[in-house]
Amino acid sequence: MINHPPDEQHIDAEMLKIEVNIDDSPGEWLGYVMEKLFDAGANDVYYTPIYMKKNRPAVLLQLLCSKARLEEMKQILITETTTLGIRYYPLTVFRMERQIRKVLTKWGEITVKEGVQNGEVIKSSPEYEDCRRIAEKYQIPLKDVYAEVWRKLD
């Protein structure tokens, strides 16, 4: 596996998508499983509502991880969920070049992640934790903090 600096545009060809259907677990368990998967190195974990046999509501748990983490992810899914089977597929992921910049607002600095393609910034995203910290510190709506950052970016 080739390691790329996180800010360089690259293709991750050594990834897996792992998924399981779960129809008999409380929400608290699902949150716990998600935390364990992230702690074990999953790149992404998400749930999608689905219906299974006999019209039972359920969730489809999907995660992305490097091939090197397959056994660890399988172990967590087997021991921490009620699933009886695990599906996994090879996956190639394109990752944009990323850069970080600081934007000065009337409340302080906020980190902004930028996606770059062909030398041009085409996406910008304020860091949630910075925005949240400022919203709580100054007792202002989170959406107002984001609006100020977007205004500064224009």
Helices and strands as residue ranges (DSSP letters): E 10-22, H 27-39, E 44-51, G 53-55, E 57-66, G 67-69, H 70-80, E 87-95, E 97-105, E 108-117, E 120-126, H 128-138, H 142-153
